């Protein structure tokens, strides 16, 4: 007569399942990071800027600076907070966590001193919006940039 009721894993199977689950989660996490690739700031091709300091990038994307040097309004486009490209952009370029950026936008919106940037839902839409809106700024993976937008270097 067997003592195995079929409800519990045999000795060692639970550890293997845990290990496999952990490996699967790590795989998914790494795919999210590599999906973003190298992220760069993009702008409408008519924008005069070619380089920014990190501080200038933070001011523009936090919407604390809302005009270009020539007086033209800045139109900021961002991806959703949980999008891998947005997370990569926030962390690598702005050196902020996405939640910190969201908090800045929320405070400015609710205090009446500003508004949140326009949210787009794909890199393709980001490229289309930035290319078609004078004064627009956004970000995208470098390997997906085409001639419709200008890349802004952060120094």
C-alpha positions as CSV (number, residue, x, y, z in Angstrom):
1,X,0.0,0.0,0.0
2,X,1.4,3.4,-1.0
3,X,1.6,6.3,1.4
4,X,1.6,8.8,-1.5
5,X,-1.9,10.3,-1.7
6,X,-1.1,12.2,-4.9
7,X,-1.7,15.5,-3.2
8,X,1.8,16.3,-2.2
9,X,4.9,16.5,-4.4
10,X,7.5,13.8,-4.0
11,X,10.7,14.6,-2.2
12,X,12.7,17.2,-4.2
13,X,9.9,18.1,-6.7
14,X,8.9,21.2,-4.6
15,X,12.4,22.6,-4.7
16,X,12.7,22.0,-8.4
17,X,9.3,23.7,-9.1
18,X,10.4,26.7,-6.9
19,X,13.7,26.9,-8.8
20,X,12.0,26.7,-12.2
21,X,9.5,29.4,-11.1
22,X,12.4,31.7,-10.0
23,X,14.2,31.1,-13.3
24,X,11.1,31.9,-15.3
25,X,10.5,35.1,-13.3
26,X,14.2,36.2,-13.9
27,X,13.8,35.4,-17.6
28,X,10.7,37.6,-17.8
29,X,12.4,40.4,-15.9
30,X,15.5,40.3,-18.1
31,X,13.3,40.3,-21.3
32,X,11.6,43.4,-20.1
33,X,15.0,45.2,-19.6
34,X,16.5,44.1,-22.9
35,X,13.3,44.9,-24.7
36,X,13.9,48.6,-24.0
37,X,17.5,48.6,-25.4
38,X,19.4,51.9,-25.2
39,X,16.8,54.6,-24.7
40,X,17.4,58.1,-26.0
41,X,15.6,61.4,-25.9
42,X,13.9,62.4,-29.1
43,X,12.5,65.7,-30.3
44,X,10.6,67.2,-33.2
45,X,13.1,67.8,-36.0
46,X,12.4,71.6,-35.9
47,X,13.7,71.8,-32.3
48,X,17.0,73.8,-32.0
49,X,18.5,71.7,-29.2
50,X,21.1,69.1,-29.9
51,X,22.3,68.3,-26.4
52,X,21.0,68.6,-22.8
53,X,22.4,68.4,-19.4
54,X,20.7,65.8,-17.2
55,X,19.3,68.6,-15.2
56,X,17.7,70.2,-18.3
57,X,16.2,66.8,-19.2
58,X,14.7,66.5,-15.7
59,X,13.3,70.0,-15.9
60,X,11.6,69.4,-19.3
61,X,10.2,65.9,-18.4
62,X,9.0,67.1,-15.0
63,X,7.4,70.0,-16.9
64,X,9.1,72.5,-14.6
65,X,10.4,74.1,-17.8
66,X,7.7,74.4,-20.4
67,X,9.3,76.5,-23.1
68,X,12.2,76.0,-25.4
69,X,14.9,78.7,-25.5
70,X,13.2,80.3,-28.5
71,X,10.0,80.6,-26.6
72,X,8.2,77.7,-28.3
73,X,6.0,75.6,-26.0
74,X,7.4,72.2,-25.0
75,X,5.0,69.2,-25.5
76,X,6.1,66.3,-23.5
77,X,5.1,62.7,-24.4
78,X,5.7,59.7,-22.2
79,X,4.8,56.0,-22.2
80,X,2.8,54.4,-19.5
81,X,4.5,54.2,-16.1
82,X,4.9,50.4,-16.2
83,X,6.2,50.3,-19.8
84,X,9.8,48.8,-19.9
85,X,11.0,51.7,-22.1
86,X,9.6,54.3,-19.6
87,X,11.3,52.5,-16.7
88,X,14.6,52.4,-18.6
89,X,14.3,56.1,-19.6
90,X,13.5,57.2,-16.0
91,X,16.3,55.2,-14.4
92,X,19.1,55.6,-16.9
93,X,18.6,59.1,-18.4
94,X,16.8,61.0,-15.6
95,X,18.2,59.0,-12.8
96,X,14.7,58.9,-11.2
97,X,12.4,56.0,-10.4
98,X,9.1,56.2,-12.5
99,X,7.2,56.6,-9.3
100,X,9.2,59.8,-8.5
101,X,8.4,61.2,-11.8
102,X,4.7,60.4,-11.4
103,X,4.7,62.0,-8.0
104,X,6.1,65.2,-9.5
105,X,3.4,65.3,-12.2
106,X,0.6,64.5,-9.7
107,X,1.7,67.3,-7.4
108,X,1.9,69.8,-10.3
109,X,-1.5,68.7,-11.6
110,X,-3.3,68.7,-8.3
111,X,-1.8,72.0,-7.1
112,X,-2.8,73.7,-10.3
113,X,0.8,74.7,-11.2
114,X,1.1,72.3,-14.2
115,X,-0.2,69.3,-15.9
116,X,0.9,65.7,-16.6
117,X,2.6,65.0,-19.9
118,X,0.7,63.3,-22.7
119,X,0.7,59.6,-22.5
120,X,1.2,57.4,-25.5
121,X,0.8,53.6,-25.6
122,X,3.5,52.4,-27.9
123,X,6.9,53.4,-29.2
124,X,5.4,53.7,-32.6
125,X,2.8,56.2,-31.3
126,X,5.6,58.1,-29.5
127,X,7.6,58.5,-32.7
128,X,4.5,59.6,-34.6
129,X,3.4,62.2,-32.0
130,X,6.9,63.7,-31.5
131,X,7.5,63.8,-35.3
132,X,4.2,65.6,-36.0
133,X,4.0,68.1,-33.0
134,X,6.4,71.1,-33.2
135,X,8.1,71.5,-29.8
136,X,7.5,67.9,-28.9
137,X,9.9,65.8,-26.8
138,X,9.8,62.2,-25.8
139,X,12.1,59.1,-25.8
140,X,12.4,55.8,-27.6
141,X,14.9,52.9,-28.0
142,X,17.7,54.0,-30.2
143,X,17.3,51.1,-32.5
144,X,13.8,52.1,-33.4
145,X,14.5,55.8,-34.2
146,X,14.0,56.8,-37.8
147,X,14.6,60.0,-39.7
148,X,11.3,61.6,-38.6
149,X,12.7,62.7,-35.2
150,X,15.9,64.2,-33.8
151,X,18.0,62.5,-31.2
152,X,19.0,64.7,-28.2
153,X,22.2,63.7,-26.5
154,X,22.3,64.0,-22.7
155,X,25.7,65.0,-21.3
